[in-house]
Amino acid sequence: MFKWFVTWFHRFGSPPHFYRLAGRWLPWLTTLFVVTVIAGLYGGLVLAPADYQQGESFRIIYVHVPAAWMSMFIYVVMAFCGIVILVWRMKMAEIVLSCSAPIGASFTFLALVTGSLWGKPMWGTYWVWDARLTSELILLFLYLGVIGLYGAIDDKRVAARAVAILSIVGVVNIPIIHFSVEWWNSLHQGPTVTKFDKPSIDIRMLIPLLLMALAFQIYYVIALFQAARAAILQRERNSRWVEELVKP
């Protein structure tokens, strides 16, 4: 089993193999994304009952919560890629890290904006320097730092090692975001889905939320595959397999 995993890991780290595999998966992933996002939105906006305290305004969770989850998940992926870069110096890890940063920054920005829109009717203000909000804003700055640092260094192998270190160091902010509502007094509500006993959310609200979370994850993979394929062609443009690929 371990030998199979190592073989798969190294094959997946091959740019030509990744390029072809991603190309085969993209149509299926796109179809799955459309199905899950339609089902999630219909369930959340039409079938789910209104919240007994927040009324209809709670429905923003079907965008805000999955976006917040993805903002943390993608940064963890980048930190893992950073470790792979520093230890094994795999090209695909460099590409995945650099391509994930703009996607993660977009999810983080979306989480902050939707959270502010949700905060206005709930808290009476768009923004407070709450522990959860502040740490999420720091996460956005970390994403922008990775993007800026990678773009500022011309040698992309050197740039990849630099952003790998930043990604690994910055991952300490992820548990701070997650546990901030428990460690400090916070206006932000506590966990409802990830509680150890059982989620304190109606099943009619929970299922669309999980579908939207799945849709957002699939979207991340689609966007990553498309960006990575373009980056591979750019990096490997002088390789024989790319020359054969673009031959008429």
Stockholm file with secondary structure:
# STOCKHOLM 1.0

chainA/1-248         MFKWFVTWFHRFGSPPHFYRLAGRWLPWLTTLFVVTVIAGLYGGLVLAPADYQQGESFRIIYVHVPAAWMSMFIYVVMAFCGIVILVWRMKMAEIVLSCSAPIGASFTFLALVTGSLWGKPMWGTYWVWDARLTSELILLFLYLGVIGLYGAIDDKRVAARAVAILSIVGVVNIPIIHFSVEWWNSLHQGPTVTKFDKPSIDIRMLIPLLLMALAFQIYYVIALFQAARAAILQRERNSRWVEELVKP
#=GR chainA/1-248 SS CHHHHHHHHHHHTSHHHHHHHHHHHHHHHHHHHHHHHHHHHHIIIIISCCBTTTBGGGGGHHHHHHHHHHHHHHHHHHHHHHHHHHHHCCHHHHHHHHHHHHHHHHHHHHHHHHHHHHHHHHHSSSCCCCHHHHHHHHHHHHHHHHHHHHHHCSSHHHHHHHHHHHHHHHTTHHHHHHHHHHHSCCSSCCCSSSCSSCCSSCHHHHHHHHHHHHHHHHHHHHHHHHHHHHHHHHHTTTSHHHHHHHCC
#=GC SS_cons         CHHHHHHHHHHHTSHHHHHHHHHHHHHHHHHHHHHHHHHHHHIIIIISCCBTTTBGGGGGHHHHHHHHHHHHHHHHHHHHHHHHHHHHCCHHHHHHHHHHHHHHHHHHHHHHHHHHHHHHHHHSSSCCCCHHHHHHHHHHHHHHHHHHHHHHCSSHHHHHHHHHHHHHHHTTHHHHHHHHHHHSCCSSCCCSSSCSSCCSSCHHHHHHHHHHHHHHHHHHHHHHHHHHHHHHHHHTTTSHHHHHHHCC
//
